[in-house]
Amino acid sequence: MMEELHQHGEVNNFEIKFRRRDGFVGWGLYSARLNLDDNSLISVITDISDRKQAEIELADSERS
């Protein structure tokens, strides 16, 4: 992800696993863009934990 960010200046919808301060572990889609004008990084993480759990449950049911 960092390599793509440095090469292209942005990353879109990179799937990540994250841990909140309260210990919850979830899934997110990470998007970021380098702003070279003011030497900053603009980023957002969209929580997809519910969707990821549904995908896991579907895959498990298809194996059974």
Sequence and secondary structure as in RCSB ss.txt:
>XXXX:A:sequence
MMEELHQHGEVNNFEIKFRRRDGFVGWGLYSARLNLDDNSLISVITDISDRKQAEIELADSERS
>XXXX:A:secstr
 HHHHHHHSEEEEEEEEEE TTS EEEEEEEEEEETTTTEEEEEEEE HHHHHHHHHHHHHHH 
